[in-house]
Amino acid sequence: MLYKEAERRGTWTDGEAAGSGAHVMIVGVSSYPHLANGSAGELAPDNGGLGQLEASALAAAKIFAKLNAMGSIAGCKIKTCRICLSPSHEEREEVEGLTEGHYGGAAFEEVRDAILGWGKDILRGGRKSGENVAAFFFSGHGVEHLGAPALLVCDILNPDDPNRNNLAISHDGLVRAVKTLGVDRGLFLIDACRDAPEIAKRLRIVGQAILDPDADQSKSPEAMLSLLSTRQLFQSYQVRGARQTLFGQALLEALEGQPPGYLPYDGNSDPLVLRFGKLESHVKQRVRELLAEQTATKLQPVTPAGDPYDGEMLVAEKIRPRNDKPAGGEPEKTRVLSNLIASRRQRLTEGFIHTTASTVAALRGDGNARSNDLANYAIMHEIFGHENVTLPWVDGVIITDVRSGDPIQHNSVVLIEARTNATDDHVSAWIDISIKPDAGGAVWISARGRDGSFVTVAIPRDLEDDMPVRLDVDLRRDEGGEWIVGSMSAWLGRVRDRQSPWSQLQEVQDAELFSDLGSAGRLAARRKVLEMTLREKRRSPVAAAIAASTLLRSNHLSELHDWPRNLANWFEWLPDGNVLWAETLIRRKNGALGRYGLDRRATIQMAETDEYAEAREHFSRLADQGMPLLSATMQFAVGQLPFWRRLLETYVLSSSDQQALIDSCEMIERSAQSLVSGSLFAGFVLADYANDPGEILGRRKPRPRMQQWAAE
């Protein structure tokens, strides 16, 4: 039970002396006075299309009330809680009731002060005996830039504030700092859109970390987990008139436990136990169901993140009701992962129209037989179903070979089949393509997006096998009624050959998309997918990179062995291998503090260790090889940047090593400016003038060894 601190508005404590436990920070923003339809006398001259929200502050207040009733989170009693809200007029009465009117405002200065106080509580708790936990919930507007979410507080774009464009919280910066404050576990629940990278770049909205890392802290967390309500280029939807957001509703239902089996709690335990992997799986599916009740075409893909990730981390416990006995086994749909995935995949495809492989083959001759299938009017019109959609797509799609800069050969990218769900103003299409192997090559697929931008994916070509890829394309009408591509991402597509190295990787991908990242990691480890993809007779470096990134993200470090080093050294034409091996070395060295919280002397000492020296050597190869093309690998590279930049400031490297590291850092930073995270292969949103693969990915030059591998 928490009690109000009368002297500090919005601060609640358990009434005992400061110490270890769970320290909670909650921010909910519905009213944005300076955005469209805001209450301020002077609105922002350019709001990027952002306006008022209806349910974010109320969702945050409900989360506060739920946590207060629970009394604990992530295995610890709640010691402190700070809550900052900006409710709409319609929400205010209910918010006041849930919080007893004891909440702080959500302008940047108030939120910053609350986060600083939260950080002090965490730091003090970390110095006491007992477990220490940080929990953070945000609901409101969000944008994404440099591959990271920025969470917008209520006075964003205030014309009277000289820092108006950066009145926002950096999610990644906050996580990086909190993990050095003496926590055993961290839980971040983020209910915000991530769909406007070009707006964030134009308005220079990046977000502030607020908390600084603690260089003196020796404790490393066992888990730092985030559950984000969507991935980049997608919205986090709110239903008009609803009393909570979709993500907030799914989260509250999960914390309560749904009768009769109390899912997603473990029905076999006493007390009932909710772990992060089950929470992740439940919220992913529940948000899909809630959104499907409103629209058949829009998606909101809930996304996990963790450094380190631990799907077994305890989130909540619930007292088993009296006279209720353990079920003696979980229901079949939760016990058998393959059945769960198949069921959810089938439900997701309901209502989609299937354009079969035979239909595509028959239409191939009806269009320009020498054009790429993705620009073939007959095929694409069959998929999209509307001339007003097909013509802008065919006229605007660009399919380029990254290495040469020339249009791709028409038979190098072959369209297999597609599934489409369409309304009058929205089209969702899953387009399965097959990409021919060409070691060192990459395919650049770009289409016209909002405000003249280009939405792009870059897909590496493999060594020996055709690669199945699914383009997930979302098309919509813009403000002028013209059809544009709202988002495009690339995943592994349907695998027809069970002997293909891609077959088990598709199962791993589906485990993450339809259940949770922990299940995907366990599946990849159990089936030794990384080793399989690099065996002598079935070498598939791109597949191996995907497997290694899954094992790293799911924290299965022991399953990696030295395979990522082999990937880096055997296949110099694939930049991902170098980043994956560098990340493996850093994580083995327990580099959380080394990357984010060290002073000059400690940075030099860390850099001189064998692990970090080798990691630097591999990272520095990127200047010649270009950026990695897996989205997760690029995120690893971005995450390594703070340490490498800190090392460069010490000037202890030789001139040649210093320059190589500078060039690699600058190349990653330049690429990250336009990066879209959240899919398998790297995506970008680019202004018209910047639609140049070489400028974004780094100039890739054919090498004799690359050609040798291709010929073997």
Secondary structure, DSSP 8 states (H G I E B T S, - for coil): --EE-TTSTTEEE-SS-S-SSEEEEEEEE---TTSTT-SSSS--S--TT----SSHHHHHHHHHHHHHHH-EETTEEEEEEEEEEE--TTTHHHHHHHHTT--B--SHHHHHHHHHHHHHHHHHHHTSSS--EEEEEEEE-EEEETTEEEEE-TTTT-TT-TTGGG-EEEHHHHHHHHTTSS-SEEEEEEEE----HHHHHHHT---B--S---TT-----SEEEEEESS-TT------TT-SS-HHHHHHHHHHH-BTTTTBTSBTTSSSEEEEHHHHHHHHHHHHHHHHHTT-SS-----EEEETT--TT-EEEEE---TT----SS--HHHH-HHHHHHHHHHHHHTT-EEE-HHHHHHHHTTS-TTS-GGG-HHHHHHHH--HHHHHHHHHH-EEEETTT-SB--TTTEEEEEEEEEE-SSEEEEEEEEEE---TT-EEEEEEE-GGG-EEEEEEE--SSS-EEEEEEEEEEE-TTS-EEEEEEEEEE-----TTSTHHHHHHHHHHHHHT-HHHHHHHHHHTTHHHHHTSTTS--HHHHHHHHHHHHHTT-GGGTTTHHHHHHHH-TT-THHHHHHHHHHHHHTTTHHHHHS--HHHHHHHHTSHHHHHHHHHHTTHHHH---SBHHHHHHHHHHHHHHHHHHTTT-S-HHHHHHHHHHHHHHHHHHTTEE-SSSB-EEEE-GGG--HHHHH------HHHHHHHH-
